[in-house]
Structure formats: structure tokens, C-alpha cells
Amino acid sequence: MSDTQTNQTWGGRFTESTDAFVAAFTASVEFDRRMYRQDIEGSMAHARMLARVGVLSREDCEAIVRGLEEIRAEIERGEFEWSLALEDVHMNIEARLIERIGDAGKRLHTGRSRNDQVATDIRLYLRDAIDAIQTELRRLLGGLAELATRETDTIMPGFTHLQVAQPVTFGHHLLAWFEMLKRDYERLVDCRKRVNVMPLGAAALAGTSYPLDRHYTAQLLDFAAPCANSLDAVSDRDFAIELTAAAAILMTHLSRMAEELVLWSSAQFDFIDLPDRFCTGSSIMPQKKNPDVPELVRGKVGRVNGHLIALLTLMKSQPLAYNKDNQEDKEPLFDTVDTVLGCLRAFADMVPALRPKRDNMRRAARQGFATATDLADYLVRKGVPFRDAHEVVGKAVRLGVETNRDLADMTLAELQRFSPLVEDDVFAVLSLEGSVAARDVLGGTAPNRVREAAAQARTWLAELA
């Protein structure tokens, strides 16, 4: 990166050059140059609008658009020389444009400021980022829906407080993850609506005296509408905070999934086998197969949460309108997008490929008296008040603890010691299959309900395509 050029775009008022340290300290080009596509796209639209309203000649507009296209190609070929002295992506591209096409390039900035330019670039960038995140999220949701469809009858223990609570199906558990991530997807859809509003034309803070057609520019850039207030357009970053908040919730959900994958792949649970390509070994213990991908995803939620706090803190004391503080919005945003995309890609590849160990899941579901509630419900249907049934079953569980047996392993005579209402049909209730089948309500774990929910999930995904 070159630092030999001098920024002549604003230097007329100054009597001395910027201190070298200050120039480096205040420059953003090392990180904001990733927005070059959005910056060029916005500049092309601005030039075409200026020509449409007669502020720019058709010849100058054509020269600007052609020059910007050539600069974009230079950047993508790796031939563009970025200058730290030119501060940011905007001034680097504009300086190169002037170098290529002369005075016509100097007319591009008519009717705009870096304030509305950068706000537009960020919105264009985040719009693209949201689309990319949604693509990866759809892949993960599709994988979950397909895996849930295959595992509708696979019985596993359901937990509360990480203690065995009631039997559920593995498909039902996977669809719980699906519902969490579906809400994340919907949050992104809603967030995109507020991102997709155009600041360009707000200029520095007060609008401009040139007869800009902001609706035409918005149309060229596929924005829903121009921002309604010039002060607000250039100064707020709530749309960026909202995206980061949505990302933090999404990452929290991925972290919860990751925690269960780590637990389930351990020898103590042994519910699943993660493909080797998503794991690593130990440098000293040859038997180890470490679930590095879910562990890293679990860890990366911290950086996204941190970025959310950073952006909230960045904005909390800023007076209207634009302040240099807002330069600090980009690195947290960029890292949030990179982190979320990476985690989603890893999970979208890994989760559909995991292999459930069905026998181990079933064996675990038989521990911890998972069908105790079913016995209580059985007694309630016989006319016993629930609180009395709860006490009866608690006594039966105590016997099971003392004799190291599950309720289903007790004899009819033993169960009748606790209630004479117990009959032979109780064992159908105490079976794992009977327990999950009994939860035949909307949202329940009964296999037919899980199949129905998985089909609805696939339909919802198909409608997004």
C-alpha cells in the first residue's frame, strides 16, 4: 500500500500537512476497501442521476461510468495501488478516476458528501451480506429438515436441567433447532427492510441545492426508498446495530446447538458421530477425536456479542449529525458478517452429515425414569387427582432408585402396591414408544406430528426459493 500521495480532496483550507501518525491513525482504507464494489456501484448511479437531471453532461457521465468500470477491473485483478494518504476507499477510487479521465472525474462528487456516500456504501454492503447469510442459513435449515425427516421415530431422552425428563424423538429435537433458526431468518428479512433505505442525496447533513432525483438513484440501486431526513440519513447506524443484534441472537442459537453436539459426541453421551473431516486429533493422546468445529462456533459467539456492545457504545453519545466516531462501525460489522458466514457454512456442511447412534439414544432414554410423567397421566385418566398421582409415582420411582430398575421393569404386582388402579395396560404407557406416541398434539413429539412438522418445514423452505 502506497502512502506517497497527498489527499488534495479537502486540503485547501489547511496550511500544513497532516501529521504522518495522524494520517495513519485516521485512515480507514485498510479495512473499508472491501466495500469497493458498493462504492463504485453507488458512484455510477449518482453519475447517471446527475446526467438525468442535467447537472452532468452525458459525455462526462459516460466517461465516469467507463472509468469506474475500469477501476473495478483493476481492483479485482489486484493491480490497484491503495494509498493510505488518501484515507479511505472513496478517496482512493475518486483520485484514481481523476487520474484516468481528468476533470470529468472531479465532477462526480457534485451533490454528495463522503457522509452520505459511506452511509450508502455500508447499506449496500450489509444488504449483500444479509443475502449471503440467508443463503447459508437456508442450507442449514434444509439440512435440519431433511435429517429430522429421517429421524422421526428415533427415540432419545429429552432433558431439563440436563437431567433426563421425558422421551422425545431425535427428529423433534432437530426441529426445535429449526424453529430457532427460522426466527433468525425472519429477523434478517425484517432487518433488511430497514437496511434497504438510501442515504445518498443527503449530502453532508442538510441535503443539497442541486436538483437531485433521489428516487431515481434509489431505483438504480434497488433501494426501497430514499431516507426521509438528511440529518438522520448520514448520522445513525441503528440498521447496523440491528443486524449485529440479529447476528448475536443467531450465534447464540448456533452456540446452543454446538454445546449439544459437543456433549452428544462425548464418550459419556455417545449419541452421535461427527464426520472426521469436522474434527481434529490430539498431539499427545492418539485416541482423541475433538469436536473442534462446534467448539469454535461456541466460542465465536463471544466476538459477535462484543461487536454488538461496541456498536451500541459507539453510537450512545453522538450528537447529530455525522461524527468521525462512525469510522469505527466498519471493523465490528465486517467481522460480524465474516464470523456468521463462516459458522453457518461449517454447520450447514456438518449437521446433515452427522450420524446418530440410535441404540445409544434409546438406551439413555430408558434411564432416569423418563416415563414417570406417563404413569402419573395414566392414573389421572383413572380418576386420581394429579397431585395425588404425582405422589404415587414418586414412591414408585423411589423403589426404582433403591432397586436400580426402571418403572417399565417392575412387575404389575409391584406397581399395584402404589395404586390398585394400575392394570396390565400400564406397560404400553410405560414403553418409550407409547410415551412419545401419547404426545400427539400440535407441536408434540409423537412421530406422526414430527413428520407433519418436518413436511411443513420443507414447504416453508421451498416457498423461499
C-alpha positions in Angstrom: 0.0 0.0 0.0 1.4 3.4 -1.0 1.5 6.4 1.3 3.2 8.8 -1.0 0.1 10.6 -2.4 -1.3 13.6 -0.7 -5.0 14.0 -0.2 -6.0 17.0 -2.2 -9.7 16.5 -2.0 -10.1 18.7 1.1 -6.7 20.3 1.7 -7.4 23.8 0.5 -8.3 25.2 3.9 -5.1 23.7 5.6 -1.7 25.4 6.0 0.3 22.4 6.9 0.3 18.7 6.0 -1.4 16.2 8.2 1.0 14.6 10.7 2.1 11.2 9.4 0.9 9.4 12.5 -2.4 11.2 12.5 -2.8 10.3 8.8 -2.3 6.6 9.6 -4.4 6.8 12.7 -7.4 8.3 11.0 -7.2 6.3 7.8 -9.7 3.6 7.1 -8.7 2.3 3.7 -7.0 -0.8 5.1 -10.4 -2.2 6.1 -13.1 -0.2 4.2 -11.6 -1.0 0.8 -13.6 -4.3 0.9 -16.6 -2.0 0.0 -15.1 -1.1 -3.3 -17.9 -2.8 -5.3 -20.6 -1.0 -3.4 -18.7 2.3 -3.6 -18.3 2.0 -7.4 -22.0 0.9 -7.8 -23.1 3.9 -5.8 -20.9 6.3 -7.8 -22.2 5.0 -11.1 -25.8 5.5 -10.0 -25.0 9.0 -8.7 -23.4 10.0 -12.0 -26.3 8.6 -14.1 -28.7 10.6 -11.9 -26.7 13.8 -12.3 -26.8 13.4 -16.0 -30.5 12.7 -16.0 -31.2 16.0 -14.1 -28.8 18.0 -16.3 -26.1 18.7 -13.7 -23.6 16.4 -15.5 -23.1 16.2 -19.3 -23.8 12.9 -21.0 -20.2 12.8 -22.1 -18.9 13.2 -18.6 -21.3 10.6 -17.3 -20.2 8.1 -19.8 -16.5 8.8 -19.1 -17.1 8.4 -15.3 -19.0 5.1 -15.7 -16.4 3.7 -18.1 -13.6 4.9 -15.8 -15.2 3.3 -12.7 -15.7 0.0 -14.5 -12.0 0.0 -15.5 -11.0 0.8 -11.9 -13.2 -2.1 -10.6 -11.4 -4.4 -13.0 -8.1 -3.1 -11.8 -9.0 -3.8 -8.2 -10.2 -7.3 -9.0 -7.0 -8.1 -10.9 -5.0 -7.0 -7.9 -3.4 -4.1 -9.8 -4.9 -1.2 -7.9 -2.5 0.7 -5.7 -4.2 1.7 -2.5 -2.9 4.8 -0.8 -3.0 5.4 3.0 -2.7 9.1 2.4 -6.0 9.1 0.6 -7.6 7.9 3.8 -10.5 5.7 2.6 -12.0 3.6 -0.2 -13.9 6.6 -1.5 -11.0 9.0 -2.0 -8.8 6.2 -3.4 -11.3 5.4 -6.1 -12.1 9.1 -6.8 -8.4 10.0 -7.1 -7.7 7.1 -9.5 -10.8 8.2 -11.5 -9.5 11.7 -11.9 -6.1 10.4 -12.8 -7.7 8.3 -15.6 -10.3 10.7 -17.0 -9.3 14.1 -15.8 -11.8 16.9 -15.0 -14.8 14.8 -15.6 -13.8 12.7 -12.5 -13.7 15.9 -10.4 -17.4 16.5 -11.2 -18.6 13.1 -9.8 -18.8 14.4 -6.2 -21.2 17.1 -7.1 -24.3 17.0 -4.8 -22.9 14.4 -2.4 -20.5 14.1 0.6 -18.5 11.4 2.0 -21.1 11.3 4.8 -23.9 10.1 2.6 -21.6 8.2 0.4 -20.2 6.0 3.2 -23.7 5.5 4.7 -24.9 4.3 1.3 -21.9 2.0 0.8 -22.5 0.4 4.2 -26.1 -0.2 3.5 -25.3 -1.7 0.1 -22.6 -3.9 1.7 -25.0 -5.0 4.5 -27.7 -5.8 2.0 -25.4 -8.1 0.2 -24.2 -9.5 3.5 -27.7 -10.3 4.6 -28.5 -12.1 1.3 -25.3 -14.2 1.7 -26.1 -15.0 5.4 -29.7 -16.0 4.4 -28.3 -18.3 1.7 -26.2 -20.2 4.2 -28.9 -20.2 6.7 -31.3 -21.8 4.2 -28.7 -24.5 3.6 -28.5 -25.3 7.3 -32.3 -25.2 7.7 -32.7 -27.5 4.7 -30.2 -30.0 6.3 -32.0 -29.9 9.6 -35.4 -30.5 7.9 -34.1 -33.5 5.9 -32.3 -35.0 8.9 -35.5 -34.6 11.1 -37.5 -36.3 8.4 -35.2 -39.3 8.6 -35.2 -39.4 12.4 -38.9 -39.0 13.2 -39.1 -42.4 15.0 -35.6 -42.3 16.7 -36.2 -42.1 20.4 -33.8 -40.2 22.7 -34.1 -38.6 26.2 -35.4 -35.1 26.5 -33.7 -33.1 29.2 -34.4 -30.3 31.6 -31.6 -29.1 33.8 -29.5 -31.6 31.8 -31.4 -34.4 33.6 -33.5 -37.0 31.8 -37.0 -35.6 31.7 -39.2 -37.4 29.1 -38.6 -39.3 26.0 -38.6 -37.4 22.7 -37.7 -38.2 19.2 -34.5 -37.0 17.6 -36.4 -35.5 14.8 -38.4 -33.4 17.3 -35.2 -32.2 18.8 -33.8 -31.2 15.4 -36.9 -29.3 14.6 -36.5 -27.3 17.8 -33.2 -26.1 16.3 -35.1 -25.5 13.1 -37.6 -23.2 14.8 -34.9 -21.2 16.5 -33.0 -20.6 13.2 -36.3 -19.9 11.3 -36.9 -17.0 13.6 -33.3 -15.8 13.0 -34.1 -16.0 9.3 -37.2 -13.9 9.7 -35.3 -11.4 11.8 -32.9 -10.9 8.9 -35.8 -10.5 6.5 -37.2 -7.8 8.7 -33.8 -6.1 9.3 -33.1 -6.0 5.6 -36.2 -3.8 5.1 -34.6 -1.1 7.3 -31.2 -1.5 5.7 -32.6 -1.1 2.3 -33.2 2.7 2.5 -30.9 5.1 0.6 -28.9 7.9 2.3 -27.4 9.2 -1.0 -28.5 12.8 -1.7 -28.5 13.8 2.0 -25.0 15.2 1.3 -23.0 16.3 4.4 -26.1 16.7 6.6 -28.6 19.2 5.2 -29.3 17.9 1.7 -28.1 19.8 -1.4 -29.0 22.8 -3.6 -28.6 20.7 -6.7 -31.9 19.3 -8.2 -31.2 15.7 -7.4 -33.7 13.0 -8.3 -33.2 10.8 -5.2 -36.0 8.4 -6.1 -34.3 7.7 -9.5 -30.9 7.0 -7.7 -32.8 4.7 -5.3 -34.3 2.9 -8.2 -30.9 2.4 -9.9 -29.5 0.9 -6.7 -32.6 -1.1 -6.0 -33.3 0.6 -2.7 -36.9 0.7 -1.5 -36.8 4.4 -0.9 -34.5 7.4 -0.1 -34.0 8.2 3.6 -36.6 10.8 4.6 -34.4 13.1 6.7 -30.9 14.2 5.7 -29.6 14.5 9.3 -30.7 11.1 10.2 -29.5 9.6 6.9 -25.9 10.4 7.5 -25.6 10.1 11.2 -27.4 7.0 12.6 -26.1 3.4 12.4 -29.1 1.7 14.0 -29.5 -0.5 11.0 -26.0 -1.8 11.6 -26.7 -2.3 15.2 -29.9 -4.2 14.4 -28.1 -6.5 12.0 -25.4 -7.2 14.7 -28.1 -7.8 17.3 -29.8 -10.3 14.9 -26.4 -11.9 14.3 -25.8 -12.2 18.1 -29.1 -14.0 18.6 -28.3 -16.3 15.6 -24.8 -17.0 17.0 -26.4 -17.7 20.4 -28.6 -20.3 18.8 -25.7 -21.8 17.0 -23.7 -21.9 20.2 -26.5 -23.8 22.0 -26.6 -26.3 19.1 -22.8 -26.5 19.3 -22.9 -27.3 23.0 -25.2 -30.2 22.5 -23.1 -31.5 19.6 -20.1 -31.4 21.9 -21.9 -33.2 24.6 -23.5 -35.8 22.3 -20.2 -36.7 20.7 -18.5 -37.3 24.0 -18.0 -40.9 25.3 -20.3 -40.1 28.2 -23.3 -39.4 25.9 -22.2 -41.1 22.7 -25.4 -40.1 20.9 -23.8 -39.0 17.6 -20.7 -39.5 15.5 -19.3 -36.3 13.8 -17.6 -36.9 10.5 -13.8 -37.0 10.8 -13.4 -34.0 8.4 -15.0 -31.7 11.0 -12.8 -32.9 13.9 -9.1 -33.0 14.9 -6.9 -35.2 17.0 -4.6 -34.6 19.8 -0.8 -34.1 19.6 -0.2 -36.4 22.6 -3.3 -38.6 23.0 -3.8 -40.8 20.0 -7.3 -41.8 20.9 -8.8 -38.3 20.8 -11.3 -37.1 18.3 -12.0 -33.5 19.2 -15.2 -31.7 18.0 -13.3 -28.6 17.0 -15.9 -27.1 14.7 -18.7 -26.9 17.2 -16.3 -25.8 19.9 -15.1 -22.9 17.7 -18.6 -21.9 16.8 -19.5 -22.0 20.5 -16.5 -19.7 21.2 -17.1 -17.3 18.3 -20.4 -16.1 19.7 -18.3 -14.0 22.2 -16.8 -11.9 19.5 -20.2 -11.1 17.9 -21.7 -10.2 21.2 -18.7 -8.0 21.8 -19.3 -6.3 18.4 -22.9 -5.6 19.4 -21.8 -3.9 22.6 -19.1 -2.0 20.7 -21.6 -0.6 18.2 -24.1 0.4 20.8 -21.4 2.2 22.8 -20.1 3.8 19.6 -23.5 5.5 19.0 -24.7 6.2 22.5 -23.3 9.8 22.9 -23.1 11.1 19.4 -24.8 14.4 18.6 -26.3 15.0 15.2 -25.1 14.7 12.5 -22.0 12.8 11.3 -19.0 12.3 13.6 -15.7 10.7 12.9 -16.6 8.1 15.5 -18.6 6.4 12.9 -15.5 5.2 11.1 -15.3 2.7 14.0 -18.5 0.9 12.8 -16.9 -1.0 10.0 -14.5 -3.4 11.6 -17.1 -4.8 14.0 -19.6 -5.1 11.2 -17.2 -6.7 8.8 -16.0 -9.2 11.4 -19.6 -10.0 12.4 -20.5 -10.8 8.8 -17.4 -12.9 8.3 -17.9 -14.8 11.6 -21.6 -15.6 11.0 -21.0 -16.7 7.4 -18.1 -18.9 8.5 -20.1 -20.5 11.3 -23.2 -21.1 9.2 -21.1 -22.6 6.4 -19.5 -25.0 8.8 -22.8 -26.1 10.3 -24.6 -26.3 7.0 -21.9 -28.8 5.9 -21.6 -30.7 9.1 -25.0 -31.1 10.7 -26.7 -33.0 7.8 -23.6 -35.4 7.8 -23.7 -36.3 11.5 -24.6 -39.9 12.2 -27.0 -40.6 15.1 -26.3 -43.6 17.3 -29.9 -44.7 17.7 -29.3 -47.6 20.1 -27.3 -45.5 22.5 -30.0 -42.8 22.4 -32.7 -45.3 23.1 -30.7 -46.9 25.9 -30.2 -43.4 27.5 -33.9 -42.7 27.3 -34.6 -45.8 29.5 -32.5 -44.2 32.3 -33.7 -41.6 34.7 -37.4 -42.7 34.8 -38.3 -40.9 31.7 -41.8 -42.3 31.6 -42.7 -41.3 35.2 -45.0 -38.5 33.9 -46.7 -41.0 31.7 -47.5 -43.1 34.7 -48.9 -40.1 36.5 -51.1 -39.2 33.5 -52.3 -42.8 33.4 -53.5 -42.6 37.0 -55.2 -39.2 36.2 -57.1 -40.9 33.4 -58.2 -43.4 36.0 -59.7 -40.6 38.2 -56.8 -39.9 40.5 -56.1 -36.1 41.1 -52.8 -35.1 39.5 -51.1 -34.1 42.8 -52.1 -37.5 44.3 -50.9 -39.3 41.2 -47.6 -37.3 41.4 -47.0 -38.6 44.9 -47.8 -42.2 44.0 -45.4 -42.2 41.1 -42.7 -40.5 43.3 -43.0 -43.5 45.6 -42.6 -45.9 42.7 -39.6 -44.0 41.5 -38.0 -44.3 45.0 -38.4 -48.1 44.7 -36.8 -47.9 41.3 -33.8 -46.0 42.6 -33.4 -48.4 45.5 -33.6 -51.5 43.3 -31.8 -49.9 40.2 -34.8 -50.6 37.9 -36.9 -48.5 35.6 -40.6 -48.3 36.0 -41.1 -50.4 32.9 -39.0 -53.2 34.5 -41.2 -53.5 37.6 -43.9 -56.2 37.9 -47.6 -55.5 37.8 -47.8 -56.5 41.4 -45.1 -54.1 42.5 -46.8 -51.2 40.7 -50.2 -52.1 42.2 -48.6 -51.7 45.7 -48.7 -48.0 45.0 -52.1 -47.9 43.4 -54.7 -50.6 42.9 -55.9 -48.8 39.8 -52.8 -49.9 37.9 -53.7 -52.7 35.4 -52.0 -54.6 32.6 -52.4 -51.8 30.1 -49.9 -49.7 32.1 -46.9 -51.3 30.3 -48.0 -49.9 27.0 -47.9 -46.5 28.6 -44.5 -47.1 30.2 -42.9 -48.1 26.9 -40.8 -45.4 25.2 -42.8 -45.8 22.0 -46.0 -45.4 24.0 -44.7 -42.3 25.7 -43.7 -40.4 22.6 -46.9 -41.5 20.7 -49.0 -40.2 23.5 -47.7 -36.6 22.9 -49.9 -36.4 19.8 -50.7 -32.7 20.0 -49.7 -29.8 17.8 -46.0 -29.2 18.4 -45.7 -32.5 20.3 -43.0 -35.3 19.9 -45.3 -38.0 18.5 -43.7 -39.4 15.3 -46.7 -38.5 13.2 -46.6 -34.9 14.5 -42.9 -34.7 13.8 -43.4 -36.0 10.2 -46.1 -33.4 9.8 -43.8 -30.6 11.2 -40.9 -31.7 9.0 -43.1 -31.6 5.9 -44.2 -28.1 6.9 -40.6 -27.0 7.4 -39.7 -28.3 3.9 -42.7 -26.5 2.4 -41.7 -23.2 4.1 -38.2 -23.6 2.7 -39.5 -24.3 -0.8 -41.6 -21.2 -0.7 -38.4 -19.1 0.0 -36.7 -20.3 -3.2 
